[in-house]
Amino acid sequence: MPKIINLASKIEKQLPAELVNLMQLAGKVTQSQKQKLYLVGGVVRDLLLGKPNFDLDLVVEGDAINLAQQLVQSKPGKITTHPRFNTAKLQWDEWSVDLTTARSETYAQPGALPTVKPGSLTSDLFRRDFTINAMAIDLNPSRYGELIDLYGGRDDLEHKLIRILHENSFIDDATRIWRGLRYEQRLNFRLEKNTLKLLKRDIPMLDTISGDRIRYELECIFKEERPEKVLRRAEELGVLPKLHPSLRSMTG
């Protein structure tokens, strides 16, 4: 049986009390309704790395919009909902939390926005970009703080690897190419061997992505501490010309 890793103490030390209290309240609400709640994504990665990250993403095996509506009764604030994806954002004071109904995704064609349907935590984590972002922490009171690592994300963190979850990942959503380069340079990791091979194979899939989505990825890159490192890596791998043919060489 795999060793149970509990991150409750890291949560208490690394996250503001206001956010911890909100997660604990949400966990009690979902458990009382026989639903399950998890902290997911980049904040789990950064808790393990000891890096600050207050962007909370909560996944509920239940109804995220209903949960947000219940929480706002105890935590007065503003709710923004997206019924198509059954997601909600709860904002109060200087804090915000994203709540999502656990889901699975399919892609009608490369680069298209996904077709979403309710799913389990397992399917929700599998739809994510990289293994290091596909971990979760149980927020239900009976198992509060337990790490859920179905796809080897913690091992990849320890070995400083960026790894996709399946071989069609970049085909489904080629923006992951830019995100992979961004995480690689931010964390001083390296692309796992097969992930690098598939990234190079799927560079042409960037043509399937809308200009608005590419612009968003570039904005994220320029918010990094060293954006030039990401662009140099993009040049090295042949990704940069997909922005414009004149960028075939930043040095020539």
Backbone hydrogen bonds, N-H to C=O, Kabsch-Sander energy under -0.5 kcal/mol:
donor,donor_aa,acceptor,acceptor_aa,energy
6,N,4,I,-0.6
7,L,5,I,-0.5
7,L,145,G,-3.8
11,I,7,L,-2.4
12,E,8,A,-2.2
13,K,9,S,-2.0
14,Q,10,K,-2.8
15,L,11,I,-1.9
19,L,16,P,-0.7
20,V,16,P,-2.2
21,N,17,A,-2.8
22,L,18,E,-1.5
23,M,19,L,-2.3
24,Q,20,V,-2.4
25,L,21,N,-2.4
26,A,22,L,-2.7
27,G,23,M,-2.4
28,K,24,Q,-1.9
29,V,25,L,-2.2
30,T,26,A,-2.6
31,Q,27,G,-2.2
32,S,28,K,-2.0
33,Q,29,V,-0.9
33,Q,30,T,-0.6
34,K,31,Q,-1.7
35,Q,30,T,-3.1
36,K,61,E,-0.7
38,Y,59,V,-2.3
39,L,137,I,-2.6
40,V,57,D,-2.6
41,G,135,M,-1.3
43,V,40,V,-0.6
44,V,41,G,-1.0
45,R,41,G,-1.6
46,D,42,G,-2.5
47,L,43,V,-1.9
48,L,44,V,-1.9
49,L,45,R,-1.5
50,G,46,D,-1.0
51,K,46,D,-2.7
56,L,54,F,-1.2
56,L,96,S,-0.7
57,D,40,V,-0.5
58,L,98,D,-3.2
59,V,38,Y,-2.7
60,V,100,T,-2.6
61,E,36,K,-2.8
62,G,60,V,-1.9
64,A,62,G,-0.6
67,L,63,D,-2.0
68,A,64,A,-2.4
69,Q,65,I,-2.1
70,Q,66,N,-1.8
71,L,67,L,-2.5
72,V,68,A,-2.1
73,Q,70,Q,-0.8
74,S,70,Q,-0.6
74,S,71,L,-1.2
75,K,71,L,-2.4
78,K,91,Q,-2.9
80,T,89,K,-2.2
82,H,87,T,-2.6
85,F,82,H,-1.2
86,N,82,H,-1.0
87,T,82,H,-1.4
88,A,99,L,-2.7
89,K,80,T,-2.6
90,L,97,V,-2.8
91,Q,78,K,-2.7
91,Q,89,K,-0.5
92,W,95,W,-2.2
95,W,92,W,-2.9
97,V,90,L,-2.3
98,D,56,L,-2.5
99,L,88,A,-3.5
100,T,58,L,-2.6
101,T,86,N,-1.4
102,A,60,V,-2.5
104,S,117,K,-2.7
106,T,115,T,-2.0
108,A,106,T,-0.5
111,G,171,I,-0.5
111,G,172,D,-1.4
112,A,109,Q,-2.0
115,T,106,T,-3.5
116,V,114,P,-0.6
117,K,104,S,-1.9
119,G,102,A,-2.5
124,D,120,S,-2.2
125,L,121,L,-2.6
126,F,122,T,-1.8
127,R,123,S,-1.1
128,R,125,L,-1.5
131,T,163,R,-2.6
133,N,130,F,-1.7
134,A,131,T,-1.6
136,A,148,I,-2.3
137,I,39,L,-2.6
138,D,146,E,-2.7
139,L,37,L,-2.5
143,R,140,N,-2.3
144,Y,141,P,-0.8
145,G,138,D,-2.9
146,E,143,R,-2.0
147,L,5,I,-3.2
148,I,136,A,-3.4
149,D,147,L,-0.6
156,D,152,G,-1.9
157,L,153,G,-2.2
158,E,154,R,-2.2
159,H,155,D,-1.7
160,K,157,L,-1.0
161,L,156,D,-2.7
162,I,190,R,-2.2
163,R,161,L,-0.6
165,L,129,D,-0.5
169,S,166,H,-1.7
172,D,168,N,-2.9
173,D,169,S,-2.0
176,R,173,D,-1.7
177,I,174,A,-1.8
178,W,174,A,-0.6
179,R,175,T,-2.1
180,G,176,R,-2.7
181,L,177,I,-1.8
182,R,178,W,-2.1
183,Y,179,R,-2.8
184,E,180,G,-2.3
185,Q,181,L,-2.0
186,R,182,R,-2.6
187,L,183,Y,-2.5
188,N,184,E,-0.7
189,F,184,E,-1.7
190,R,160,K,-1.9
192,E,162,I,-2.7
196,L,192,E,-2.8
197,K,193,K,-1.9
198,L,194,N,-2.5
199,L,195,T,-2.5
200,K,196,L,-2.2
201,R,197,K,-2.0
202,D,198,L,-2.1
203,I,200,K,-0.9
205,M,202,D,-1.8
206,L,203,I,-2.1
207,D,204,P,-1.8
208,T,205,M,-2.0
209,I,206,L,-1.4
214,I,210,S,-2.0
215,R,211,G,-2.7
216,Y,212,D,-2.0
217,E,213,R,-1.8
218,L,214,I,-2.2
219,E,215,R,-2.5
220,C,216,Y,-2.1
221,I,217,E,-1.9
222,F,218,L,-2.4
223,K,219,E,-0.6
223,K,220,C,-0.8
224,E,221,I,-1.6
229,K,226,R,-1.2
230,V,226,R,-0.8
231,L,227,P,-1.9
232,R,228,E,-2.3
233,R,229,K,-2.0
234,A,230,V,-2.3
235,E,231,L,-2.2
236,E,232,R,-2.5
237,L,233,R,-1.9
238,G,234,A,-0.6
238,G,235,E,-1.0
239,V,234,A,-2.7
240,L,234,A,-1.3
242,K,239,V,-1.8
243,L,240,L,-2.4
244,H,240,L,-0.8
247,L,244,H,-2.4
248,R,245,P,-1.2
249,S,246,S,-0.5
